[in-house]
Amino acid sequence: MYDTSLTTINPTSIHAKNYALEIEVGANRLAQVNSLVYLGYRVTKDVNCANEVKSRLTIGMAIMVKLAKVWKHKSISNSTKLRLNGALVWSVATWGCEAWTLKIQEETRIQAF
């Protein structure tokens, strides 16, 4: 049984973004929203991921700052630091990236990171 009070729909198709979808489950109509969070990733009606990219890179940068002592530590090898960067920073910064629809600005921002 579904709790329709907690269920929403988000049309992301270019063809559907100007139309109101009316989906009913039993006697309840589902609400249509402009954006929703799914598995930690924000899905918007217009499929724009610029804010999501900025947010993920900001979180990655915060992790880098927290690890500043590790990056400056002389007894940790550079190869270990690179592995830590990949495991702790990039994995968080690129979470959900397979769903991103990137424009040139977002690609440039990611490459600069």
Contacts in CASP RR format, 6 or more apart in sequence:
PFRMAT RR
TARGET T0000
AUTHOR 0000-0000-0000
METHOD contacts of the structure
MODEL  1
MYDTSLTTINPTSIHAKNYALEIEVGANRLAQVNSLVYLGYRVTKDVNCA
NEVKSRLTIGMAIMVKLAKVWKHKSISNSTKLRLNGALVWSVATWGCEAW
TLKIQEETRIQAF
2 25 0 8 1.000
4 25 0 8 1.000
4 26 0 8 1.000
4 28 0 8 1.000
4 30 0 8 1.000
5 28 0 8 1.000
7 25 0 8 1.000
7 30 0 8 1.000
8 30 0 8 1.000
8 31 0 8 1.000
8 32 0 8 1.000
8 33 0 8 1.000
8 36 0 8 1.000
9 21 0 8 1.000
9 23 0 8 1.000
9 30 0 8 1.000
9 31 0 8 1.000
9 32 0 8 1.000
9 33 0 8 1.000
10 32 0 8 1.000
10 33 0 8 1.000
10 34 0 8 1.000
10 35 0 8 1.000
10 36 0 8 1.000
10 43 0 8 1.000
10 44 0 8 1.000
10 45 0 8 1.000
11 17 0 8 1.000
11 19 0 8 1.000
11 21 0 8 1.000
11 32 0 8 1.000
11 45 0 8 1.000
12 43 0 8 1.000
12 44 0 8 1.000
12 45 0 8 1.000
12 47 0 8 1.000
14 47 0 8 1.000
17 45 0 8 1.000
17 46 0 8 1.000
20 32 0 8 1.000
21 32 0 8 1.000
22 29 0 8 1.000
23 29 0 8 1.000
23 30 0 8 1.000
24 30 0 8 1.000
33 45 0 8 1.000
34 44 0 8 1.000
34 45 0 8 1.000
35 42 0 8 1.000
35 43 0 8 1.000
35 44 0 8 1.000
35 45 0 8 1.000
36 42 0 8 1.000
36 43 0 8 1.000
37 43 0 8 1.000
39 96 0 8 1.000
40 95 0 8 1.000
40 96 0 8 1.000
41 52 0 8 1.000
41 95 0 8 1.000
41 96 0 8 1.000
41 99 0 8 1.000
42 51 0 8 1.000
42 52 0 8 1.000
42 55 0 8 1.000
43 99 0 8 1.000
44 51 0 8 1.000
47 101 0 8 1.000
48 101 0 8 1.000
49 99 0 8 1.000
49 100 0 8 1.000
49 101 0 8 1.000
49 102 0 8 1.000
49 106 0 8 1.000
50 103 0 8 1.000
50 105 0 8 1.000
50 106 0 8 1.000
52 100 0 8 1.000
53 100 0 8 1.000
53 102 0 8 1.000
53 106 0 8 1.000
53 109 0 8 1.000
53 110 0 8 1.000
54 109 0 8 1.000
56 92 0 8 1.000
56 93 0 8 1.000
56 94 0 8 1.000
56 95 0 8 1.000
56 96 0 8 1.000
56 97 0 8 1.000
57 93 0 8 1.000
57 109 0 8 1.000
57 110 0 8 1.000
57 113 0 8 1.000
59 92 0 8 1.000
59 93 0 8 1.000
60 89 0 8 1.000
60 92 0 8 1.000
60 93 0 8 1.000
60 113 0 8 1.000
61 93 0 8 1.000
61 113 0 8 1.000
63 88 0 8 1.000
63 89 0 8 1.000
63 92 0 8 1.000
63 93 0 8 1.000
64 71 0 8 1.000
64 85 0 8 1.000
64 89 0 8 1.000
67 84 0 8 1.000
67 88 0 8 1.000
67 89 0 8 1.000
70 76 0 8 1.000
70 81 0 8 1.000
70 84 0 8 1.000
71 81 0 8 1.000
93 113 0 8 1.000
100 106 0 8 1.000
102 110 0 8 1.000
END
